[in-house]
């Protein structure tokens, strides 16, 4: 039997200041885990007349949280999905386009480090109802990865979400939990994924993932305590049915010894406004290709290096 878990998340007005999440701020998580008392333990190497252990002191206590959410639309093209604030806490900027006929919401990392350091932060309330336990953590920021795989549901995997530590307290979850804004994801089938191209080529697709790979640290020094986002280095992988080389020569696209080849990758999940999720990148390098087998057919597992800033779009 699974442990009862509940997570609330709310965007902070002032970094590190608890905005008091309510039942309207519920997050529909999978695999929620909070490491409640992380930090660097320093051993006290005390000179003494005894042998054995000496005590350790945690010199920068903080929390680290991870979970997944469904990669689905919000139900309305111009309305940010409920996980939008989580993408903001992973350093991304949110842009809402309400132009009639082309409504969408996009998420993309900024170009410079100063904007990244000024990314939005959130407060998390992590409940364990079975033992009436609540852990609060503020100033939370982290990293995210996208995963679409055959036979599974598409997800955004949030990890390394670091925030302040306070001792867990006794509390029960709030009333009025509102799950209505969370929509069901679409399985990655031919009908549900009308667009997936690698360098303009469409093929039977087994898997596509991007790790946005934020560099995240917890900084706690006199006069300063916060999570810092330092950089991003997105990588990924796509697994597709290997094409006839005369039809599409991916080996040529892999080469970099004489000409550095760059490709475009584009994904659209969903066909109807309000359920569409897109992931696009206009400047990608194939860094490796491995030949594998799937259902008796050869597939290419291609490692990807994203040289631009991949865009997530809901519409």
N, C-alpha and C positions, 0 to 999 in steps of 0.2 A: 504494500500500500504506500502510495506517495505521501511525502511530508506536505502538509498544507503550507503554501507560500503565497504571499501577496506583495506586490510592489506598486508604490505610487511614485510619480516623478513630476516635478514642476520646475519650469524655468525660473531662474532667479532674477530679480530686478537689480540687486546688488550682489556682486560675486561673494559667495561664502555666507550669505544671509538667508536663513530658512524662510521661504515664502509660504510655508504651511500647506502642503498638498492636502487635497480632500478626495472624497470618493469620485469626483469628476476627473481626477488625474490618474486613474488606474492604467497600468501597463499590462497588456496581455502577453505574458512571458512564457518561454519554454526554457527549461534547464536553468532556472534562476539559482545563482550561487553568490553569496557575499562572504568574502574573507574579512572578518570583522576587526581584526587587530594585526594588520600587516605592518611592516616597518623593519628597519635595520637593527638587529640586536647586537649590541656591543658587549663583549665579554670583559668582565672586570678581572684583569690579571693581577690580582693582589698578591704582594709578597707576604707569606705567612709560614707558620711552622707545621702546616697540615698539607696533605695531598687530597686530590679529588677536585670536583667542580667548583668554580666560582660563579657568582650570579651574573645574569645578563640583564641589560637595560635596553628597552626599545627607545631609540633616539628620534624616531620620526613616525609615530603611530598614525595610521590611516586605514581606510577601507579600500577594498578592490572588489568590484562587482562585475559579473558577466551573466549574459542571458541572450536568448534569441527572440525575435518577433517575426511574424509573418510578413513577407514582402507583398503587400496588397495595396490597392488604392484606398482612398478615403470614402468613396461613394459619390463624391462630387468633384468635378475636374479642378475647380479653383480653390478647393479646401485642402489645406495641408493634412496629410495622414497623421494619425496619433503619434507615430514614431518620429515625426518631423523634429520635435524638440530634442530627441536623442541624437539625430544627425547633426543638429546644431552644436550639441555638447561634444561632438567628435570633430569640431573645427570647421564645419561646413557653413556656407552662407545660404540663406533661403531667399528665393525670388519668386514672387507671385505675379503671374501674368493673367489679368482679368479681361484681356481683349476678347470680345465676343467671337466665338468660332475657333479660338486657339487658346482657350484657358488651360493653364498648367501651372505646376509648382516645381521649381528646380532646386537642386542642392549641389553645391560644388565648393571645393576648397579654395581659399583665397590664394593670391599670388605671392604675397610677402609675409614674412615672419611676424611682423608687428600686428597684422590683422589676425593671424592665427592665435597669437597670445591674447587677443581681445575677444576670442570666441565666447559664445554664451556658455554659462554653467548651469547646472541643475541641482536640485536637492532630491535625494531618494529617501523614501520611507520603506524599509524592509520589514514586513510583518511575518511572524511565525505564530499563527493563531492557536496552535495546539498547546503552546506554553505561554501564551499571552505576552509575547516578546516583540518589541519594536526596536529597530536600530535606525537612527537617523544619520544621514551623511550629506554634507553640503559642499558646494564648490566642486561638484563632480564633473569630470571630463574624461574622455577615453578614446577608443578607436572602434572601427566597425569593419565588417567584411560582408560581402554579398555572395550568396550561394544558390545556384539553380542546378539541380541534379536529377537525372532520370529516376523516376519512381519515388521521388520525394517532393515535398512542398518547398517553394522558394522562401528563403529567409534572409534577414539581416542579423548577423551575429555581432553583438556588442560585447566588448571585453576590455580589460584593463581600465575600467571606469574607476578612477581614483577620487577619493573625497575625504573629508575630515572625519576623525574618529570621536565619537562620544559613546560612553558605556551603554549597552542595551538596557532598555527600561521596560517596565510592565505596561502594556497597553493592548487594547483590542482594536481590530480594524474598524474604520469608520463605516457608518451606514450610508446608504445611497450610492453604492458602487454602480457606475454607469459604464457598461461594456458596449453600448450601442455604436460607438464610433469605430470600433474595431471590426474590420471586414475579413471575410474568409479569403485565403489565398487561392489562386488557380494552379492546378497541377501543370507541369510543363509538358503539354501535349502539342501535337501538330496544330489543332484548332485553337488552343489557348495562347500559342506563341507564334503570331503571324509574321514576325520579323526576327531573324537572327542571322547576321552576316559577319563573316571574317574576311576582310579585304574585298568586300562586295560579293563574296561567294557564300551561297546557302548550302547547307549539308545537314544530314541527320546528326543531331547534336545530343551527346550524352551528358555533358556537364559544362557549366560556365561559372567561374567564380572570380571575384576581385577581393583582395585584401588591401584595404586603403592604408594600412600600416602606419598609423600615427605613432610618432615617438612621444611617449607620455611619461612624465616624472612627477613625483610628489616632492615639493620643495617646502621645507620647514626650517626657517632660520629666524633669529631675532628680527622682528619687524616685518616678517613676510611668511605667510603660510598659504599655499595654494597648489592646485594642479597646474602643470605647465605642458602645453603642446608645443613641441620643438620643431617638428618637421613631418613630412609624409613621404613615403616611398612605395607607391602602390604597385603590386604585382598580381598576377592571376594565372589562370589556366583554362583552356578550352579543350574539350575532347569531342572530336567530330569524326564521322566516317571518312576514311581516307579517299580522296577523289583520284580518278585516273590522272596521271601526271600531265597528260596532254590537255586535260580540261582545266586543271589548276595546279600550278607548280609551287607548292608551299616551300619546297627546299630552296628555291631561288629567293623567296621572301625571308628565309632564315639567314641568308648570307650577310655578313657585315665586313668581310676582309677587304673588299674593294669599294663597295657602295653600301651605305647604311640604309637598309630598306625599312620603311615605316608603313603600317597598315591602319585601317579604320575598323573598329568593332562596334556593332550596333545591335541592341536587343530591345524588343517590345513584347511584354507579357500583357495579355488582355486585348479585347477588341472594342469594348464599350466605354464611353466616357465615364469616369469615376472609378473604373477598375484597372486602368492602364498604368503599368510601371515600366519605365524605360531606363536602360543603362547604356551610355554611349561614351566612346573615346575616339578622338580623331587622330591621335598620334601614339601608336603602339608599336613596339618592337617585339617580334617573335624571338625569344632568347634560346629556345631549345625545342626540339621535336623528338618524341619517342613513339615508336610503333608498338601498338598494343592490340589485343584481340577482344572483340565483344560480339557475342552471338555468332561466332564463326567468321566474323568479318574484321578486316584490319581497320583500326582507328588511329588517328593521330592525337596524341596528348601534347599540346603545344603550350609551353610556358610563355607568359606574356609579361612584358615590362612596359608599364604605362608612363610615357614621357610627358604627357600633358596632365590635365586635371579631369578625370572621368566625371561625367554628369549623371546624376540620378534625377529622373523626372516622373512625377505622377500627374495624371490628367484624366 
